[in-house]
Amino acid sequence: MIRNGFIVSAVACASIAAAALGARAAGPSDGWRQVGAGIQGGVSGMAPTEGAPVGPNRDDAVIVRDNKGDGESRVATVRLRPGRAPVTTELLWLGVLPKDLEALDAVPGRAGHYIALAGNGDAYHILVANGRATVQGGPVTVPERRDGDNYESFALHRDRSGSVFAVWATRGSGALKAVVRAASARVGTYGLDFGSPTARQEFAVPLPNEDEVRHISDLKVLADGTVLVSSASDPNMDDGPFSSAVYNAGRLAVDGAHHAVLRLRKTDELTPLRRFTKQDDRKIEAIAFPRDGRAIWGTDDENHGGRVRFDRVTP
């Protein structure tokens, strides 16, 4: 049931039934492993958990789902082990109920704390523990949001000095380029604060290049400042076929005044690190990098649910 805008019961997690999904669904031979069924089971954002086990095809992660209904799951944990089906556990959401969560990243240095970003630009600081995702304070809107903006990506980066920066982007669509912004960020015990953006850059990919192209469907910043993005195309039919690509988009730097600086590549300078065609039929909306050289891709394949896949990339 919902009281005063808070979810307080696990009907709530309608999809708690999906918790056992991973125990039933075997991973396909192409490496994709199902972590959600049907249109409510997509992966729209993902972050590895701190202290997860190290090893090939082995990790623990938190994922968000872009559901909008009152009784639909927003957050789940995924346990990934070699030779075993994923174990997906839907979490109870406690706090102001968001619609359309599209991105997730871990708060540097604070185990169990994450920032989830909704498509309208509202950011939620959540604590994941004991089967719950508990909102810390209220939602905070990203700076410079405009009416009609549609966001699908968010990342946090801590530099060598210990300062934290946020990077987020509109997704773009076709001829409309994505817009990437960066600003300082502070994640306190009960809330999130953004500084004023000090970097803004438009961005568009060469591939995919058909149907509705979403130039940035997710974004993450590696420890050295490398910015990686995924892009996806969607024919706006819930059965696909979809296509996707992953790129080294450029770098996030910090200048002498300790301001974030974006140095992103132009479209004609981009070459996919990975490309998934319509034959692959995967819509990547979540990327995570738990260890150097290791990556996990996550998909929201609409009627076909959500999947994850381990990979190795050299940016």
N, C-alpha and C positions, 0 to 999 in steps of 0.2 A: 504494500500500500504506500501511498505518497502523502506526506504531511508537511505542510509549509515548505514545499519545494525540495524536501529531502526524501531519499529512498530509505525506508527503514525496515524492509522485509525482503526476504529472498524469493518472493514470487518472481518476485522480483527478478530475479535473475532467471527468468523464464528459461533462459537457456542453460540453467544449471544442469539440465539434462545433457547439455553438450559437454559437460566436464568429462564424461566417459568416452567422448567421441574418439580421443586419441587412442584409447585402448582398443578401439574396434577397427580404426582405419589404417591399413598398412600403407607404407610409403611406396609410391610408384617407382618403376625402374629408372626413370629419368632424374631421380633425386628429389623431386617435389614431394613433400609430406603434408598431408591434410591436417589442419588445426581448427577447422570450422566448417560447418555444413550449411549450404543454402545461402540465401541473400543476406541473412543476419550473421553469417560466419566469416566475413572477410577480415583481412588484416589491413588496417589503414595506417598504422604506426607501430613502431617496435623499438625496444631498447633492451639490451642484455642486462641481467641482474648482476650486481657487484658480488664478487666471490663465487661466481658460477664455476663449475668444474672445467678444467682445461683438458682438451683432447679433440681429436678429429671427430666431426659430426656430433659434438657433445656441447650442450649449453643449456642455460635456463634464461628465459626472456619474459618480458611483460609486453603484451600487445593491446592496442585499442581497436575498437570496432566503430564504424561510422553509423551506428543505429540511431534512430530518432524517437522510437516509441517508448512509452513509460515503463513497460515491463521487459525491455530488451537489454541485453548485456552491453556494457560499455568497455569493460577491461577484463582481461584474462591473463593467466600465467601459462607458460608453455614449457614443458620439460622435454628436452631433446637428448636422446641417447642413441649411440650407434646400434643398428640392428633391431631397434624396437620402435613401435609406433609412438608418435608424440602423445604426451598426456596433457590435455588442455583443461584448465580449471577456470570457469567463469567466476568473477569476483563480485561481491556485493558492493554497490556504490553508495557511499554515505556523504551527502552534501548536496549542494545545488546541482540539479540534474542537467547535464549538457546534452545538446543535440549535435550529431555529426562530428564526433572526434576524428581528426584526420592526421594527427602527428603526435609523436611521443619521443622524449629524450630523458635520460637520467640526469639528475642533479649531481654535478661533480663533487666527490668527496662526501656525499650524504647517502649512505646505503638505504634503499627502500623509498627514496624520494624521487619523484618524476614530475615533469611538466607535460601536460597533454593539451594540445591546441585544437580547438574546434574550427570548422570551416569558416565561421564568421569572424575569426580573429580573437576569440576569447580564450585565454590561457588559464589552465587549472593546475595548481600545485597539489599533487596528491601524494599520500603516504600509502604504500602497498605493504600490508602486513596482516597476518592472521585471517586470510581469506577475504580481506576488505581493501577497497580503495577509498581512502578517507580524504576529502578535500580539506586543505589547510587554508583557511580564509576564503574569501570569495573569488570569483573569476576576475582576471585582469585583462583588459583589451590591449593588444599589441599597438605600439605607437603608429600614428599616421594611417590608421585604417580608414578606408573610404567606403562609402555605400557601394554595394555590388562586388566588393573584393571577395575572392574565394581562395582560402588558404588550405594547403595540403602538406606543408613541411615546416619543421621547427628543429633547431639544434642548439645545444649549449656547448660552449668551449671554454676551458680554463687554460690561461696562458702560463708561462713560467713564473710569473710574479704572483700567481694565485688569483688574479682577477678573472671574472666570469663574463663571457659575452654571449648574447643570443643572436642567432641568425634565423630568419624566417622569410617565406616567399609566398606571393600569390602563385597559383598554378599556371596561369596563362591558358590560352586556348587558341589554337590555330595561328592566325596572324597577330593575335594579341600576345605579346611576350610576357613571360613571368617577370615579376619585380622582386628583387632580393634586397632585404634590408638587414643591417647589423647594428647592435647597440650594446652598451654595457647592461648587465643584469645582476640583480641581487636576490637571492632566495633565502628569506629569513625563516624562522621557526614556523610562523603562521602565515606566510604570504610571499608574494613575488612583486618585485619592482623592476621596471625597465628605465634605463636612461634614454635620452633623446637619440634617435638614430644618427650615426655619423657616417654611414655608408649606404648608398642606394645604387643599384645597377640593374638594368634590364637584361634578360637572358632568354635565349631560344635555342632549341636543339635541331640538328638536321634530320634526325631519325628518332622516333617514327615520323612518317610524313604523309599519313593518310588517316581518314576519319577525323574525329576530334582529337587533336594532339594536345596533351597536357604537358607543357614543357618541363615543369617540376612537380612530380608526384610525391617526392620525398627528398630530404637533404640531410646530410650529416657532415660534421667537421672532424677530421682526424687529429691526432695529438700534435702533428706538425703544422696544422693549419690548412691542410688540403681539404677542399670542399668537394664532396661527391654528391651527385644528384641522380635520381631516377626520373625517367619520363615514360609516359604511357599514351597509347591511343585507345579510344573507346568509340565503337560505332553507335553508342547510346541504345544498345539492345542488350538486355541483361544476360543473354547467352553468348555474347562476343561475336566474332573472334577478336581477341585483344592482341596488342603487341607492346613491347617495352624495350628500354635500353637503360644502361647505367653509364655515367660519364664522370671523368675527372673534370670538374667545372672550373677549377682555378684554386685560389687561395684566400684565406682570411689572414690578414696581418694586423699588427698593432703598431701605430706610429709613435713618434717621440712624445706626443702629448697624451699618449695612452688611449687613443681613440681607435676603434675598429675600422679597418680599411678592407674593402673587397677588391680583389683582382681576378675577375672572372674572364674566361675566354669568350671570344666572339664565335658565332655559329660556325663559320667556315674553318675554325681552328679545332673543332671538337671531333673526336673519333670515339665511338663506343668502346668501353672496356668490356661490356657484355651486351649482346643484342638478342632479344627473343621475338621471333616473327609471329605472324598470325597463325602459322602452323603450330608453333609452341603454345599459342593461345593463353598467355599469362599477362595479367595487368598488375605490374609491380607498383605498390603504393607504400611500401615500407622497406627501409634498408637499415642495417645495423652492422657495426664493426667491432665485435667483442675483443679481438686480438689483432696484432699487426699482421696484415696479409689475409686475414680471414674475414669473410662477410656472410651475412644471412640476408636473403631476399624474402620479402613477404608479399603476398598477392591478395587483392580483393577481386575475385573472379565472378562477382555478382551471384547469379543463380548457382554457380559451381563452387561457392564457398571460398575459403581461404587456405593458402598453402605456404610453406616455407621451404627454403633450399639453402644449404651451405655452399659456399664457393670460395675460391681464392682469387684475389685480384692484386695487381701491382699498379697502383695509381701512377 
